[in-house]
């Protein structure tokens, strides 16, 4: 590995390699290329031969004198803080108090997929000879031996509530789970082998273990994709909030806490600033690894929230990919001067715009082929994609450096960005009216939506360019206002109105949803009460056929086409993106200082704005597989 090159520069290739294999595994499972029985065989090979061999080989040949034990202590303390916090908050907010869920959620937020995801990522980023690769094997037992037992105890207590189970039985069950865990067993055996052989294994043994270990990475990633089959659609329903919160804690809060605690502890020791920065950066990257599949095994064993955990596992795995890259980029530039981070930001914006453009084109083609883009709310989703496509294309054209291309870039960026924000508000209104069954108003509003969301951005952008104070056009900084006060005012106005309208109608949509759920309960109770009067009931239903039957049956028949949960997930993301962009705009207006926090927000805003179509692809892109599956079987 070239030491002059930042390890984070290799993250592109590492993420593409790892998640490309996962995606291949998922597609193979969905198309039936690999059967469930064959998948079981792969799982047996990975769990019984490949992973234990790799763990033993790595730890038995590790030079323990080179390990930074304070770093391991920092990771333990950070995970312990998150573990206990999630535990206590879950116990406080759940009614009735459910210790089993508290233990399961705490494990989900702290146990990372160190082997299937973490090992290939660290291997690609840091190389085989870097000491950070060894930490992957040493960090895994932190959860398995020190934190998970507390979660197991709570899950055992929750499962056996009211049975009067003795403390000895609970302790025996937990201890058995720990001792029989292959990762814990092989970690212990590897350290013993290290001491016995003085971290130099016999050549024959090392060669044999290397053969098994070399097969781990690709097989484990492919198997992870296979296990996702059938779990993608579990991430839905009213329980969408809990997985979103768990993923946020795992992917956002845990990395930050690891970084801060690592920096604080190592700065107080004899380590130089370079080593502290390297270790805290690695700790942050480690924190963004997705939750381990073992959490789903625990949920299955104790019968706790199977669908919720399965869906959260899938979502966490795919969300971790952009978060790992964005987090790494934010770390690498957070201490740069503005003159240094602007080129990095421009390159990042161009790269993500190219990827966003490809994702937008694929989704637009998919919507066109499925012929559902003329229905609501898919029509609005397609218009949002068109706006995001326009913004990405503007960035790409702006990098051509030809005459007057800056003006073209500004025009396309503003039209695309303004349009996407306004269409977000339109999507929130549409989802609320669909939930309220107010289809008549929705039909009338379509024309207003179209004129406002497409016409207003063109009018506003043209007015800014004609009447704005033409400062030196500088599109390098995010949310810079080269046309002065009029541009800043109109931009903040559009963002603020879009944010308020979206949030108000999101709240209304949830109220309508609860109201309709209560109506269904009352309707079912009334129907059961009058079963004896079937003839009379049929007459009443016949008289009210125009009021009730079309709405209810239409909702059920078209629920897959409407995809309400998909669009609500998209709306949550778009509203968050608007909030971040608004924060950046207000910062630029109120303050001139570009601090490290501003730099991190700038990268996050760029990722969400230019990479918006990539997120849409993650939400709706699995429909591509459903679309081509019948063709493949033919």
Secondary structure, 3 states (H helix, E strand, C coil): CCCCCCHHHHHHHHHHHHHHHHHHHHHHHHCCCCCHHHHHHHHHHHHHHHHHHHHHHHHHCCCHHHCCHHHHHHHHHHHHHHHHHHHHHHHHHCCCCCHHHHHHHHHHHHCECHHHHHHHHHHHHHCCCCCHHHHHHHHHHHHHHHHHHHHHHHHHHHHCCCCCCCHHHHHHHHHHHHHCCHHHHHHHHHHHHHHHHCCCCCHHHHHHHHHHHHCHHHHHHHHHHHHCCCCHHHCCCCCHHHHHHHHHHHHHHHHHHHHHHHHHHHHCCCCCHHHHHHHHHHHHHHHCCCECCHHHHHHHHHCCCHHHHHHHHHHHHHHHHHHHHHHHHHHHHCCCCHHHHHHHHHHHHHHHHHHHHHHHHHHHHHHHHHCCCCCCCHHHHHHHHHHHHHHHHHHHHHCCCCCCHHHHHHHHHHHHHHHHHHHHHHHHHHHHHHHCCCHHHHHHHHHHHHHHHHHHHHHHHHHHHHHCCCCCCCCCCCCCCCCCHHHHHHHHHHHHHHHHHHHHHHHHHHHHHHHHHHHHHHHHHHHHHCHHHHHHHHHHHHHCHHHHHHHHHHHHHCHHHHCHHHHHHHHHHHHHHHHHHHHHHHHHHHCCCCCHHHHHHHHHHHHHHHCHHHHHHHHHCCHHHHHHHHHHHC
